[in-house]
Amino acid sequence: MISTAIRVARVGSAAELAAAVLMMLGFPCLMLAALVPSVPAFAAAAAVTYLADHYLHRKGSYLINRLGKVRAGLSIRFLIRQLLLVLLLARLSLADNLIYYGAIACFIAFYGLQAPHGALVQLIRNRRRMPVATRNVDLKSRIRIPDAPPRKLLHRSAEKMLHLDLAAVAGILLAAQVKSALVGFVGIGITVAVATLYVLALVPYVRGRRIPPNAEKVLAAVDDWLAEYQPETVLYFSGSKDSAYQVNMWLDTMEKLDSKPLIILRERAILNNLAPTTVPVICVPGGVHLMNLDLSTVRVALYAANVGKNIHMLRVPTIKHVFIGHGDSDKLASVNPYSKVYDEVWTAGRAGRDRYAIADVGVRDEDIVEVGRPQLAPIQTWQGVPDGRIPTVLYAPTWEGWDGNPGNTSVVLAGENIVQRLVQADPPVRVLYKPHPFTGNVSKEAKAAHQRITALVQKAAAARAIDTRFTPDTAAQAQAKTELARIEARLAELSGSGGSGRDEAEATRDGLVDVARHEEVARLRAEWNDAYWRSFPAWEHRVITGAQPRLYDCFNVSDAMVSDISSVVSDFIASGKPYAVTDSAAVGVEEFKRNNTAVRAAVILSNSAEELGELLSAVRDPAADPLAEDRKELKQYLLGPDEPTSLVQFNTAVANLALKAETRNVGQESRAAAAGAEAELANAVPGQRVSAAGDTDGVGTG
């Protein structure tokens, strides 16, 4: 019942639901108290509405936004409360009292101040929104960007301004109760005075040197920096904030390029969700601004997603354009017909080339280059289960997808069977359950199944904790937890010093990365990962959600994996470890393998998961693993050879394509120069045109 109400009300928790109910009930109670009339009852109901409203705003509740859509927004709610207070005064026979007229005058003046306040706040925000936002780009030495107003002035400014009526409301209620207008006018004076001061405090930030430079000056400064830096390879990305992971996976590769890298983003939401990097980043929301940037030194542009805004970069003929994607799998997105607009398409291995050939979507084979997957470098190759440790099996299913097709994920039909068989395996294994972060976003069935699987893993973990066969090393775990606490404290300290509270203009001005700090964070995250796995027994079942530990970290501590058709499977193949994939759509083993290259060396599971024994046998006795050689062949087919390394292959592909771009540009310049020379010669001899063969037009030779 409560969960249904939470979903319908679009709130995040039972506490938010309670606050929403109290706020909704509070206003009818206010009216009732005004009509009765009762000052104490009105004061109590008003307090409830104030507190509930504030709580929902602080939580960022979706319900607050929806109320605005149905004409019950923040200003309306405050106005209704004030009108009901005036009604209360009238019902108390105070309509001829000065406090009655004072209340009306106060609220009129108070709302009169809302317009200049709102206009100033919006003007400040608009002027401080840069035409381009940057990271690791030195604009500070080129243009003057002033400090932002104090955060307390702009953060949730409308809510703060409206809550200034609290002094007036409290004073008027007290005046009505004690029958003395003086205390009411004190409250009214406080409200009007503070509201006026709030407006006046904003005025300096729309004048003089506190205004950031205009778009023309900012863009000129960016072009000046580009001319100095001379970027050669661009990673271009556009998408929703939820797709930031698609560009984040390429950051490490961009940092290791032999050529000068630059990242161009199109949405501020992506910039805000971009992982820390040392690569220069320019976010250009406007297409016209992007097309006017000086990118004359860029020779290669890399695209991680097929989106409409790519056209703004694809139109530049001096650059060679490459689709690199954001994962390798047999999904239809891996052979999108859009890909034929690029000069080249880079795939991990031969499998990607074959996919395009089979799909026949217009991508020519000669335009496909195999470069491996540089992101997979952190994945360790399997050396077998260490002596004295029970095997670890990772269950990492994908989510249900936007269409909710039952064949997308094993969670709904097979998840519980998989986990049940794993936790009951004999000899025992450890289970790590790491679901896709979107699991349950579309399908209620998937969400419910995920919750049941989580409960199943946690129950098995609790049972194993009291099993006498398993003895924890409490001293080592305590030491690891101490290390974790130290590392997390230092990471929090470093994160806090990063200026996350800055607005866009300040972040652009001060966005130069501290390389030493960046390297320390990377080192601490590696130490955190090591300490995390040591902080609990190596046999303890675990549900892993959130960003840490990362998926590849889970790969490295696992001896086998169960998953679904997704890039997770292709990535795991880099480890050489046994794996299983669930045929949730029940198409049959042969058809499943024919349709999905990545499962050709996998144990294929039905929804009953009866075949899991084959996977566990391969883990326990690698010498008797019938699919070991198949996995080696498939790894090379999907991901390319181990030597040269993928990073070397990638850098070579960038250099080769840059050379093609330069050759094309030199050719165009030569043709333009030849055409100019021909035009000059023709102008020098009036009436005569020199043809390509050297003959004259209209003038014979004999």
Secondary structure, DSSP 8 states (H G I E B T S, - for coil): -HHHHHHHHT-SSHHHHHHHHHHHHHHHHHHHHHHTT-HHHHHHHHHHHHHHHHHHHHTT-HHHHHHHHTT--HHHHHHHHHHHHHHHHHHTT-TTSHHHHHHHHHHHHHHHHHHHHHHHHHHHHHHHS-SSEEES---TTTS-------HHHHTTHHHHHHGGGHHHHHHHHHHHHHT-HHHHHHHHHHHHHHHHHHHHHHGGGGSGGGS---HHHHHHHHHHHHHHH---EEEEE---GGGHHHHHTTHHHHHT-SS-EEEEES-HHHHHT----SS-EEE---HHHHHHS--TT--EEEESS--GGGHHHHT-TTSEEEE--S---SSGGGG-GGGGGSSEEEESSHHHHHHHHHHTSS--GGGEEE---GGGTT--------TT---EEEEE-----TT--TTS-STTTTHHHHHHHHHT-SS--EEEE---TTTTSS-HHHHHHHHHHHHHHHHHHHHHHT-TT----HHHHHHHHHHHHHHHHHHHHHHHTT-TT--HHHHHHT----HHHHHHHHHHHHHHHHHHHHSS-TT--EE--SSSS-HHHHHHH-SEEEE-SSHHHHHHGGGT--EEEE-TT---HHHHHHH-GGGTTSEEE-TT-TTHHHHHHHHH-GGG-TTHHHHHHHHHHHH--SSS-HHHHHHHHHHHHHHHHHHHHHHHHHHHHHHHHHHHHHHHSTT--B-TTS-BSS----
